[in-house]
Amino acid sequence: MCDHTPIPGAFDTQTNPSTAGRGPVTTEQKILETGASLVQEFLPTSNICAFLNAFHVYASDPSRAVEAQHYCAHVSSDVRQCIIYDSPLPNARLIGVEYMITPELYATLDSEERKLWHSHVFEVKSGMLIMPRPKGSLMPEMLWEKAETQEMREVVGLYGKTWHLWQVDRGDTLPLGRPMLMQSLLNETEGFKKLVKDRDERFGTDRERKRELRKDIRSPEVHEDADQWDHSKQV
């Protein structure tokens, strides 16, 4: 599942990330970076082999939601780490990071630390969390769905800790201020439905079909310390 071809047009309605700061990358910068890419190794990022799309809400203000493109790798059998971008395009802005751990590891944390983490049960079972299938992929859609569903069986029980560094939803052109703790959507609100509907239209996905495909995935019990934010204010 490591074919991460960007999806053309997926974010055409968004602010072009290349306009962040003073202007687009210069020709000189491009030449220098191209030369470096021919001789340097990028081993930490070469381990990335899963592209997930979902939404995060601010723990301090759950009426604000951000679409997040996760590019994830395993650190160990118990720990994953993801770099988060605002789009799947080459000039996307890196807006945050997420760590995912198993329930067994989560249980070893102290109670205050556990409150910083969120569950993935609703994300998986609602069909909101997806692994976008690249356009033009040679893998038949049926096999892709099978692989995606199997990935969801692993993710459903994980706990995530997410920090966003760049508040792109308010139009910031730089990563300003302190990192913001993010949480997961947990309810089928009208705002949630609109977010996912708009996403599905851009990616050519169908949340209802994914929810049906995942109905047999067991919903693990969520620890009482997780998801510590005001659910009533969810977007």
Backbone as JSON, one array per atom type, in Angstrom:
{
  "sequence": "MCDHTPIPGAFDTQTNPSTAGRGPVTTEQKILETGASLVQEFLPTSNICAFLNAFHVYASDPSRAVEAQHYCAHVSSDVRQCIIYDSPLPNARLIGVEYMITPELYATLDSEERKLWHSHVFEVKSGMLIMPRPKGSLMPEMLWEKAETQEMREVVGLYGKTWHLWQVDRGDTLPLGRPMLMQSLLNETEGFKKLVKDRDERFGTDRERKRELRKDIRSPEVHEDADQWDHSKQV",
  "N": [[0.83, -1.2, 0.0], [1.99, 1.24, -0.74], [1.87, 3.07, -2.83], [1.76, 6.25, -3.56], [0.73, 8.2, -5.34], [0.11, 11.58, -6.08], [-3.15, 13.09, -6.04], [-4.55, 14.56, -8.7], [-6.01, 17.78, -8.77], [-7.3, 17.51, -6.33], [-7.23, 19.43, -4.35], [-7.87, 21.84, -5.56], [-9.51, 23.97, -4.9], [-8.46, 25.06, -2.68], [-6.21, 27.34, -0.93], [-3.29, 27.96, -2.67], [-0.51, 26.19, -1.65], [2.05, 27.02, -2.37], [2.08, 29.75, -2.23], [2.58, 30.48, 0.31], [4.27, 32.51, 2.67], [6.81, 34.59, 1.24], [6.77, 34.05, -1.49], [6.76, 31.87, -4.45], [8.96, 28.97, -4.82], [12.27, 29.64, -5.82], [14.09, 29.49, -8.98], [16.82, 28.98, -8.58], [16.78, 27.8, -6.03], [15.36, 25.47, -6.62], [17.16, 24.17, -8.35], [19.34, 23.69, -6.64], [18.12, 22.0, -4.75], [17.35, 19.87, -6.36], [19.85, 18.91, -7.17], [20.87, 18.09, -4.68], [19.07, 16.06, -4.08], [19.85, 14.05, -5.76], [22.13, 12.95, -4.72], [21.96, 12.66, -1.98], [20.66, 10.69, 0.79], [17.4, 9.78, 1.9], [16.49, 8.37, 4.24], [14.8, 8.2, 6.64], [12.25, 9.05, 5.67], [11.82, 7.26, 3.65], [10.68, 5.05, 4.68], [8.01, 5.42, 4.88], [4.82, 4.17, 4.24], [2.05, 4.26, 4.13], [-0.81, 6.05, 3.3], [-3.13, 8.06, 4.67], [-6.32, 9.59, 4.95], [-8.1, 11.93, 6.83], [-10.01, 13.77, 9.33], [-9.26, 16.33, 11.69], [-10.04, 17.86, 14.85], [-9.69, 20.85, 16.79], [-8.55, 20.53, 20.07], [-8.95, 22.55, 21.87], [-10.92, 24.01, 20.68], [-13.33, 22.54, 19.37], [-15.11, 23.21, 17.36], [-13.79, 23.83, 15.15], [-12.41, 22.32, 12.34], [-9.98, 20.38, 10.54], [-8.84, 19.13, 7.49], [-6.74, 16.36, 7.07], [-3.85, 15.0, 5.71], [-2.28, 12.08, 6.12], [0.93, 10.65, 6.27], [2.37, 7.75, 6.89], [4.5, 5.66, 8.97], [5.95, 2.71, 10.42], [7.45, 2.68, 13.6], [7.91, 0.77, 15.45], [6.42, -2.42, 16.34], [4.49, -1.53, 18.03], [4.27, 1.2, 17.74], [3.46, 3.87, 15.6], [4.3, 6.54, 13.35], [3.32, 9.62, 11.94], [3.58, 12.05, 9.38], [1.92, 15.05, 8.71], [0.11, 16.64, 6.18], [-1.42, 19.44, 4.42], [-2.49, 18.89, 2.0], [-2.44, 16.45, -0.71], [-0.62, 17.11, -2.62], [2.44, 17.96, -4.46], [3.53, 20.42, -3.49], [2.56, 20.69, -0.93], [1.77, 21.86, 2.41], [3.48, 21.08, 5.38], [1.79, 20.38, 8.18], [1.55, 19.18, 10.68], [2.01, 16.5, 13.14], [1.42, 13.08, 13.94], [1.24, 10.52, 16.36], [0.75, 7.07, 16.77], [-0.32, 4.49, 18.89], [-0.45, 1.18, 20.35], [-3.19, -0.34, 22.23], [-2.16, -1.71, 24.43], [0.26, -0.42, 24.96], [-0.68, 2.14, 25.42], [-2.05, 1.77, 27.8], [-0.03, 1.75, 29.66], [0.65, 4.34, 30.15], [0.58, 7.33, 32.21], [-2.31, 8.79, 33.85], [-2.74, 11.54, 33.2], [-1.23, 11.88, 30.91], [-2.55, 10.1, 29.2], [-4.86, 11.49, 28.65], [-4.27, 13.16, 26.57], [-4.53, 11.81, 24.26], [-6.35, 10.33, 21.49], [-9.06, 8.23, 20.32], [-9.61, 5.88, 17.56], [-11.86, 4.61, 16.75], [-14.44, 5.62, 15.94], [-13.64, 7.03, 13.65], [-12.85, 4.95, 11.94], [-15.12, 3.15, 11.85], [-17.17, 4.78, 10.95], [-16.52, 5.26, 8.37], [-15.11, 7.48, 7.73], [-12.27, 7.69, 7.9], [-9.89, 7.09, 5.46], [-7.94, 5.31, 2.96], [-6.75, 6.75, 0.35], [-7.18, 5.72, -3.0], [-4.9, 5.75, -5.58], [-5.43, 7.49, -8.62], [-5.52, 5.76, -11.65], [-4.25, 3.56, -10.68], [-2.99, 0.24, -10.87], [-3.99, -1.77, -9.35], [-6.89, -3.64, -8.87], [-10.08, -2.26, -7.94], [-11.58, -3.75, -6.1], [-9.66, -5.32, -4.8], [-8.15, -3.3, -3.68], [-9.98, -2.2, -1.86], [-10.22, -4.36, -0.15], [-7.64, -4.49, 0.93], [-7.53, -1.99, 2.16], [-9.57, -2.23, 4.06], [-8.49, -4.2, 5.67], [-6.32, -2.81, 6.7], [-7.72, -0.97, 8.24], [-8.69, -2.62, 10.23], [-6.49, -2.88, 11.81], [-5.93, -0.25, 12.59], [-8.18, 0.56, 14.04], [-8.1, 0.04, 16.79], [-6.03, 1.58, 17.75], [-4.45, 4.3, 19.55], [-4.18, 7.81, 19.16], [-1.94, 10.61, 19.2], [-1.88, 13.91, 18.49], [-0.39, 16.77, 17.09], [-0.82, 19.95, 15.73], [0.98, 22.27, 13.84], [0.58, 24.34, 12.17], [-1.89, 26.57, 11.49], [-3.79, 26.31, 9.16], [-6.46, 26.49, 8.57], [-7.39, 28.94, 9.38], [-6.23, 30.63, 7.67], [-3.51, 31.23, 7.98], [-0.29, 32.05, 6.79], [2.09, 31.17, 7.62], [3.57, 28.88, 10.03], [2.33, 29.78, 12.82], [2.45, 30.75, 16.31], [1.88, 28.59, 19.19], [2.19, 24.95, 19.17], [-0.8, 23.1, 18.47], [-2.95, 21.0, 20.21], [-4.67, 18.3, 18.84], [-7.77, 16.55, 18.2], [-10.04, 13.79, 17.6], [-12.88, 13.49, 15.41], [-16.07, 12.51, 16.64], [-18.78, 12.17, 16.41], [-21.85, 11.89, 14.5], [-22.53, 14.53, 13.27], [-24.19, 17.26, 11.51], [-22.27, 18.96, 10.5], [-20.05, 17.26, 10.38], [-20.95, 15.41, 8.45], [-21.08, 17.03, 6.18], [-18.4, 17.79, 5.82], [-17.2, 15.28, 5.21], [-18.66, 14.54, 2.95], [-17.92, 16.53, 1.1], [-15.19, 15.94, 0.93], [-15.29, 13.3, -0.12], [-16.33, 13.79, -2.65], [-14.22, 15.08, -3.89], [-12.17, 13.17, -3.81], [-13.31, 10.98, -4.97], [-14.5, 8.97, -3.46], [-16.58, 6.9, -1.27], [-18.21, 7.23, 1.57], [-20.35, 5.84, 2.77], [-20.29, 3.33, 1.57], [-17.81, 2.44, 2.49], [-18.3, 2.34, 5.21], [-20.13, 0.25, 5.25], [-18.51, -1.85, 4.35], [-16.91, -2.12, 6.54], [-18.43, -3.01, 8.64], [-18.19, -5.39, 9.98], [-15.91, -5.16, 11.42], [-14.63, -5.33, 14.6], [-15.56, -3.23, 17.28], [-13.43, -1.95, 19.52], [-13.31, -1.5, 23.1], [-13.14, 1.78, 24.28], [-10.71, 3.49, 26.15], [-11.44, 5.19, 29.2], [-10.03, 7.54, 29.65], [-9.35, 8.6, 27.22], [-10.03, 10.78, 24.36], [-10.57, 13.38, 25.43], [-12.25, 15.96, 25.21], [-14.67, 18.59, 24.51], [-17.35, 17.17, 23.33], [-19.81, 18.12, 22.59], [-19.46, 20.44, 21.22], [-18.55, 19.85, 18.74], [-17.72, 20.36, 15.34]],
  "CA": [[0.0, 0.0, 0.0], [2.9, 2.38, -0.7], [1.76, 3.85, -4.04], [1.16, 7.49, -3.07], [0.64, 9.18, -6.41], [-0.8, 12.69, -5.74], [-4.42, 13.08, -6.74], [-4.7, 15.86, -9.37], [-7.26, 18.51, -8.56], [-7.94, 17.22, -5.06], [-7.31, 20.62, -3.52], [-7.86, 23.01, -6.44], [-10.27, 25.07, -4.32], [-7.74, 25.54, -1.51], [-5.14, 28.28, -1.17], [-2.1, 27.28, -3.19], [0.53, 26.2, -0.63], [3.27, 27.68, -2.82], [2.0, 31.18, -1.97], [2.91, 30.73, 1.7], [5.48, 33.3, 2.81], [7.07, 35.68, 0.3], [6.52, 33.72, -2.88], [7.1, 30.5, -4.85], [10.36, 28.56, -4.78], [13.03, 30.21, -6.93], [14.79, 28.54, -9.86], [18.08, 28.61, -7.92], [16.46, 26.84, -4.97], [14.98, 24.21, -7.25], [18.38, 23.54, -8.87], [20.1, 23.2, -5.49], [17.41, 20.87, -4.15], [17.43, 18.74, -7.3], [21.2, 18.36, -7.07], [20.99, 17.38, -3.41], [18.24, 14.84, -4.1], [20.53, 13.03, -6.57], [23.27, 12.37, -4.01], [21.66, 12.41, -0.57], [19.68, 9.66, 1.12], [16.29, 10.24, 2.74], [16.09, 7.1, 4.83], [13.63, 8.25, 7.53], [11.0, 9.16, 4.94], [11.66, 6.14, 2.73], [9.93, 4.0, 5.38], [6.58, 5.74, 4.81], [4.14, 3.24, 3.33], [0.59, 4.33, 4.24], [-1.38, 7.4, 3.13], [-4.46, 8.08, 5.26], [-7.0, 10.87, 4.93], [-9.12, 12.04, 7.88], [-10.2, 15.13, 9.82], [-8.95, 16.58, 13.09], [-10.62, 19.06, 15.45], [-8.85, 21.42, 17.82], [-9.0, 20.16, 21.41], [-9.37, 23.77, 22.55], [-12.08, 24.57, 19.97], [-13.78, 21.47, 18.47], [-15.95, 23.69, 16.26], [-12.87, 23.99, 14.02], [-11.92, 21.04, 11.83], [-8.97, 20.47, 9.5], [-8.58, 17.89, 6.75], [-5.35, 16.0, 7.31], [-3.28, 13.93, 4.9], [-1.27, 11.41, 6.95], [1.89, 9.75, 5.62], [2.74, 7.04, 8.11], [5.49, 4.59, 8.98], [6.1, 2.01, 11.69], [8.68, 2.79, 14.38], [7.98, -0.58, 16.0], [5.12, -3.07, 16.23], [3.56, -0.82, 18.91], [4.29, 2.64, 17.52], [3.52, 4.43, 14.26], [4.43, 7.99, 13.32], [2.8, 10.17, 10.68], [3.71, 13.46, 9.09], [0.61, 15.48, 8.24], [0.11, 17.74, 5.22], [-2.75, 20.0, 4.16], [-2.95, 18.37, 0.72], [-1.58, 15.37, -1.21], [0.1, 17.63, -3.78], [3.88, 18.1, -4.22], [3.89, 21.62, -2.73], [1.73, 20.73, 0.28], [2.38, 22.36, 3.63], [3.55, 20.16, 6.52], [1.06, 21.11, 9.22], [1.53, 18.54, 11.98], [2.48, 15.13, 13.32], [0.58, 12.21, 14.78], [1.79, 9.26, 16.81], [-0.27, 6.09, 17.06], [0.21, 3.4, 19.71], [-1.38, 0.09, 20.64], [-3.86, -0.24, 23.53], [-1.28, -2.22, 25.48], [1.22, 0.64, 25.3], [-1.48, 3.24, 25.97], [-2.41, 1.44, 29.19], [1.13, 1.97, 30.54], [0.83, 5.78, 30.35], [-0.13, 7.86, 33.37], [-3.65, 9.28, 33.5], [-2.68, 12.86, 32.57], [-0.73, 11.68, 29.55], [-3.59, 9.43, 28.42], [-5.89, 12.46, 28.26], [-3.83, 13.86, 25.37], [-4.66, 10.89, 23.13], [-7.71, 10.09, 21.01], [-9.33, 6.92, 19.74], [-9.86, 5.85, 16.12], [-13.0, 3.73, 16.49], [-15.45, 6.31, 15.12], [-13.04, 7.32, 12.35], [-12.86, 3.73, 11.12], [-16.44, 2.57, 11.68], [-18.04, 5.71, 10.22], [-16.08, 5.37, 6.98], [-14.44, 8.76, 7.54], [-10.85, 7.46, 7.67], [-9.7, 6.35, 4.21], [-6.65, 5.23, 2.28], [-7.1, 7.1, -1.03], [-6.63, 4.89, -4.07], [-4.39, 6.63, -6.63], [-6.03, 7.37, -9.94], [-4.65, 5.05, -12.56], [-3.62, 2.42, -10.02], [-3.22, -1.04, -11.54], [-4.67, -2.67, -8.43], [-8.35, -3.58, -9.01], [-10.71, -1.58, -6.82], [-12.01, -4.73, -5.11], [-8.49, -5.69, -4.01], [-7.78, -2.13, -2.89], [-10.91, -2.12, -0.74], [-9.89, -5.43, 0.78], [-6.42, -4.09, 1.63], [-7.87, -0.86, 3.01], [-10.36, -2.73, 5.19], [-7.56, -4.89, 6.56], [-5.58, -1.76, 7.42], [-8.63, -0.4, 9.23], [-8.77, -3.57, 11.35], [-5.33, -2.61, 12.67], [-5.98, 1.12, 13.09], [-9.36, 0.81, 14.86], [-7.8, -0.04, 18.22], [-4.89, 2.42, 18.11], [-4.68, 5.63, 20.12], [-3.35, 8.8, 18.49], [-1.61, 11.9, 19.82], [-1.67, 14.75, 17.31], [-0.1, 18.19, 17.24], [-0.76, 20.73, 14.5], [1.9, 23.39, 13.97], [0.22, 25.38, 11.2], [-3.35, 26.69, 11.5], [-4.15, 26.67, 7.79], [-7.89, 26.74, 8.46], [-7.67, 30.36, 9.61], [-5.55, 31.39, 6.63], [-2.12, 31.56, 8.3], [0.67, 31.75, 5.73], [3.25, 30.6, 8.3], [3.17, 28.14, 11.25], [2.42, 30.77, 13.89], [1.98, 30.4, 17.64], [2.25, 27.32, 19.8], [1.52, 23.76, 18.62], [-2.17, 22.91, 18.96], [-3.37, 19.62, 20.38], [-5.83, 17.98, 18.02], [-8.51, 15.36, 18.58], [-10.76, 13.12, 16.52], [-14.34, 13.6, 15.34], [-16.67, 11.37, 17.33], [-20.23, 12.13, 16.28], [-22.44, 12.1, 13.16], [-23.21, 15.82, 13.21], [-24.36, 17.76, 10.16], [-20.98, 19.47, 10.07], [-19.24, 16.1, 10.03], [-21.44, 14.85, 7.2], [-20.71, 17.93, 5.08], [-16.96, 17.65, 5.62], [-16.9, 14.02, 4.54], [-19.27, 14.58, 1.62], [-17.04, 17.34, 0.25], [-13.96, 15.16, 0.71], [-15.59, 12.18, -1.01], [-16.51, 14.3, -4.01], [-12.9, 15.39, -4.44], [-11.35, 11.97, -3.92], [-14.03, 9.92, -5.64], [-14.74, 7.89, -2.49], [-17.96, 6.78, -0.81], [-18.18, 6.88, 2.99], [-21.37, 4.86, 3.12], [-19.8, 2.02, 1.14], [-16.73, 2.04, 3.39], [-18.92, 1.97, 6.48], [-20.71, -1.08, 5.06], [-17.41, -2.81, 4.27], [-16.26, -2.22, 7.85], [-19.41, -3.31, 9.68], [-17.78, -6.58, 10.73], [-14.75, -4.85, 12.24], [-15.04, -5.21, 16.0], [-15.28, -1.95, 17.92], [-12.86, -2.19, 20.84], [-13.71, -0.56, 24.14], [-12.24, 2.94, 24.36], [-10.34, 3.82, 27.53], [-12.17, 6.36, 29.69], [-9.19, 8.74, 29.66], [-9.15, 9.09, 25.86], [-11.04, 11.66, 23.76], [-10.93, 14.37, 26.45], [-12.63, 17.27, 24.7], [-16.1, 18.82, 24.61], [-17.98, 16.6, 22.14], [-21.03, 18.87, 22.25], [-19.09, 21.58, 20.37], [-17.96, 19.35, 17.5], [-18.15, 21.04, 14.12]],
  "C": [[0.87, 1.26, 0.0], [2.89, 3.19, -1.98], [1.01, 5.14, -3.7], [1.13, 8.57, -4.14], [-0.33, 10.29, -6.02], [-2.06, 12.65, -6.6], [-4.65, 14.45, -7.38], [-6.05, 16.49, -9.05], [-7.89, 18.32, -7.2], [-8.13, 18.46, -4.21], [-7.3, 21.89, -4.36], [-8.57, 24.21, -5.82], [-9.57, 25.66, -3.1], [-6.7, 26.58, -1.92], [-3.91, 27.51, -1.62], [-0.99, 27.33, -2.16], [1.78, 26.95, -1.06], [3.25, 29.17, -2.57], [2.34, 31.51, -0.52], [4.22, 31.52, 1.79], [5.59, 34.34, 1.71], [6.75, 35.32, -1.14], [6.92, 32.3, -3.2], [8.6, 30.24, -4.78], [11.07, 29.1, -6.02], [13.68, 29.12, -7.76], [16.09, 28.07, -9.22], [17.84, 27.58, -6.82], [16.11, 25.48, -5.53], [16.21, 23.45, -7.75], [19.19, 22.93, -7.73], [19.44, 21.96, -4.88], [17.46, 19.65, -5.05], [18.79, 18.08, -7.23], [21.39, 17.56, -5.8], [20.23, 16.06, -3.44], [18.91, 13.71, -4.88], [21.62, 12.32, -5.79], [22.98, 12.04, -2.55], [20.65, 11.28, -0.41], [18.63, 10.26, 2.05], [15.67, 9.03, 3.45], [14.9, 7.19, 5.77], [12.3, 8.3, 6.78], [10.78, 8.0, 3.98], [10.86, 5.0, 3.35], [8.43, 4.25, 5.36], [5.89, 4.81, 3.82], [2.63, 3.2, 3.55], [0.17, 5.79, 4.15], [-2.82, 7.33, 3.6], [-5.02, 9.5, 5.2], [-8.08, 10.87, 6.01], [-9.26, 13.51, 8.27], [-9.83, 15.19, 11.29], [-9.72, 17.81, 13.57], [-9.66, 19.54, 16.54], [-9.41, 21.04, 19.19], [-9.54, 21.38, 22.14], [-10.6, 24.41, 21.91], [-12.57, 23.55, 18.94], [-14.78, 21.91, 17.41], [-15.11, 23.93, 15.01], [-12.3, 22.64, 13.6], [-10.96, 21.27, 10.68], [-8.83, 19.12, 8.81], [-7.09, 17.6, 6.81], [-4.93, 14.81, 6.45], [-2.11, 13.32, 5.68], [-0.37, 10.53, 6.09], [2.64, 9.06, 6.74], [3.76, 5.92, 7.9], [5.5, 3.94, 10.36], [7.46, 2.34, 12.31], [8.97, 1.43, 15.0], [6.6, -1.2, 15.83], [4.06, -2.36, 17.07], [3.4, 0.65, 18.59], [4.34, 2.97, 16.03], [3.73, 5.93, 14.39], [4.03, 8.49, 11.94], [3.16, 11.63, 10.56], [2.44, 13.88, 8.36], [0.73, 16.71, 7.35], [-1.32, 18.23, 4.99], [-3.29, 19.55, 2.81], [-2.04, 17.23, 0.29], [-0.75, 15.81, -2.42], [1.58, 17.88, -3.45], [4.27, 19.31, -3.38], [3.04, 21.79, -1.48], [2.51, 21.27, 1.47], [2.35, 21.27, 4.72], [2.93, 20.89, 7.71], [1.07, 20.43, 10.59], [2.12, 17.14, 11.98], [1.47, 14.36, 14.16], [1.35, 10.95, 15.11], [0.64, 8.33, 17.14], [0.36, 4.92, 17.82], [-0.88, 2.37, 19.99], [-2.04, 0.3, 22.0], [-2.98, -0.7, 24.68], [-0.28, -1.15, 25.93], [0.5, 1.84, 25.93], [-1.77, 3.0, 27.45], [-1.26, 1.68, 30.16], [1.36, 3.45, 30.84], [0.11, 6.24, 31.62], [-1.41, 8.55, 32.92], [-3.63, 10.63, 32.8], [-2.18, 12.75, 31.14], [-1.81, 11.05, 28.67], [-4.65, 10.41, 27.91], [-5.52, 13.25, 26.99], [-4.08, 13.04, 24.1], [-6.13, 10.7, 22.75], [-7.84, 8.7, 20.39], [-9.55, 7.03, 18.24], [-11.1, 5.01, 15.76], [-14.03, 4.41, 15.59], [-14.9, 6.61, 13.73], [-13.15, 6.12, 11.41], [-14.29, 3.29, 10.82], [-17.39, 3.48, 10.9], [-17.69, 5.79, 8.74], [-15.34, 6.66, 6.7], [-12.95, 8.6, 7.23], [-10.68, 6.6, 6.42], [-8.23, 6.27, 3.82], [-6.93, 5.51, 0.8], [-6.4, 6.21, -2.06], [-6.16, 5.8, -5.21], [-5.11, 6.4, -7.95], [-5.02, 6.7, -10.88], [-3.94, 3.87, -11.94], [-3.97, 1.13, -10.74], [-3.92, -2.05, -10.64], [-6.17, -2.54, -8.61], [-8.99, -2.99, -7.75], [-11.13, -2.55, -5.73], [-10.85, -5.13, -4.2], [-8.04, -4.52, -3.14], [-8.69, -2.02, -1.67], [-10.61, -3.18, 0.31], [-8.66, -5.07, 1.6], [-6.71, -2.94, 2.59], [-8.63, -1.33, 4.25], [-9.47, -3.47, 6.18], [-6.73, -3.9, 7.36], [-6.44, -1.16, 8.52], [-8.8, -1.32, 10.45], [-7.62, -3.33, 12.33], [-5.44, -1.23, 13.33], [-7.08, 1.31, 14.13], [-9.06, 0.81, 16.36], [-6.66, 0.87, 18.67], [-5.34, 3.74, 18.74], [-3.7, 6.6, 19.47], [-3.13, 10.05, 19.32], [-1.16, 12.82, 18.69], [-1.43, 16.2, 17.69], [-0.09, 18.85, 15.86], [0.08, 21.98, 14.76], [1.48, 24.58, 13.13], [-1.3, 25.43, 11.1], [-3.84, 27.19, 10.13], [-5.64, 27.0, 7.66], [-8.27, 28.19, 8.73], [-6.88, 31.25, 8.65], [-4.12, 31.78, 6.93], [-1.2, 31.17, 7.15], [2.0, 31.26, 6.29], [2.75, 29.8, 9.5], [3.36, 29.02, 12.47], [1.91, 30.22, 15.22], [2.47, 29.04, 18.11], [1.59, 26.15, 19.08], [0.15, 23.58, 19.26], [-2.48, 21.42, 19.05], [-4.65, 19.38, 19.6], [-6.49, 16.69, 18.51], [-9.28, 14.83, 17.37], [-12.25, 13.45, 16.57], [-14.96, 12.33, 15.91], [-18.16, 11.2, 17.1], [-20.68, 12.41, 14.85], [-23.23, 13.4, 13.13], [-23.38, 16.22, 11.74], [-23.05, 18.32, 9.61], [-20.05, 18.36, 9.63], [-19.65, 15.55, 8.67], [-21.03, 15.72, 6.01], [-19.22, 17.82, 4.78], [-16.63, 16.41, 4.81], [-17.48, 13.98, 3.13], [-18.39, 15.37, 0.65], [-15.75, 16.6, -0.07], [-14.19, 14.03, -0.29], [-15.75, 12.63, -2.45], [-15.17, 14.59, -4.66], [-12.06, 14.15, -4.69], [-12.04, 10.83, -4.66], [-14.27, 8.72, -4.76], [-16.18, 7.94, -1.99], [-17.95, 6.31, 0.64], [-19.17, 5.8, 3.35], [-20.93, 3.45, 2.72], [-18.71, 1.53, 2.09], [-17.28, 1.64, 4.75], [-19.52, 0.57, 6.39], [-19.61, -2.14, 5.03], [-16.78, -3.08, 5.63], [-17.21, -2.63, 8.98], [-19.01, -4.51, 10.53], [-16.51, -6.35, 11.55], [-15.2, -4.61, 13.68], [-14.64, -3.84, 16.56], [-14.72, -2.19, 19.31], [-13.36, -1.15, 21.85], [-12.68, 0.55, 24.24], [-11.97, 3.28, 25.82], [-11.0, 5.13, 27.94], [-11.35, 7.64, 29.69], [-9.0, 9.34, 28.26], [-10.27, 10.04, 25.44], [-11.52, 12.72, 24.74], [-11.12, 15.76, 25.83], [-14.14, 17.38, 24.69], [-16.81, 18.38, 23.33], [-19.19, 17.41, 21.67], [-20.75, 20.04, 21.31], [-18.46, 21.14, 19.06], [-18.56, 20.07, 16.3], [-19.36, 20.33, 13.51]]
}
